[in-house]
């Protein structure tokens, strides 16, 4: 599994979704409890900037007035993140807060799943059909299936909720979403 290439594809897909967010959509609720569309995009940008700083050894970039152009900030932070994650970065250790230190390869795998999942969250919040790339979904499912069902990984306050049952005929994307505790039913638009 070429995590760098898969992550780049996930970033492009999320970037396309984010580029299409309308001015009235930023405060919509999402399937990610208590987060709006704006919150998810800011989370992705901050994650890129934090891990880019760790990969390069440079201070974390502070983006002035990121709220003025969240789509542009996402694109810039994504490009910098992808440029920083090379074979050398995969050998480094990354601080993942309450998850503790993670080897670079594991850190990138978690970030790949996070990006792919939040792309679904955003599309769902916007009332759009999310078109899964089955290869990406299968790879993310393989990674996420190793996430333990313990705090701080799962449950209230965790990165993900406890798994829910996926429909019997669910494809890899729907199985991924269910594994991460999200209902495969779209959230109502508000």
HELIX and SHEET records of a PDB file:
HELIX    1   1 UNK A    3  UNK A   19  1                                  17    
HELIX    2   2 UNK A   37  UNK A   56  1                                  20    
HELIX    3   3 UNK A   66  UNK A   69  5                                   4    
HELIX    4   4 UNK A   70  UNK A   84  1                                  15    
HELIX    5   5 UNK A   87  UNK A   90  1                                   4    
HELIX    6   6 UNK A   97  UNK A   99  5                                   3    
HELIX    7   7 UNK A  104  UNK A  125  1                                  22    
HELIX    8   8 UNK A  134  UNK A  144  1                                  11    
HELIX    9   9 UNK A  172  UNK A  179  1                                   8    
SHEET    1   A 2 UNK A  93  UNK A  95  0                                        
SHEET    2   A 2 UNK A 101  UNK A 103 -1                                        
END                                                                             
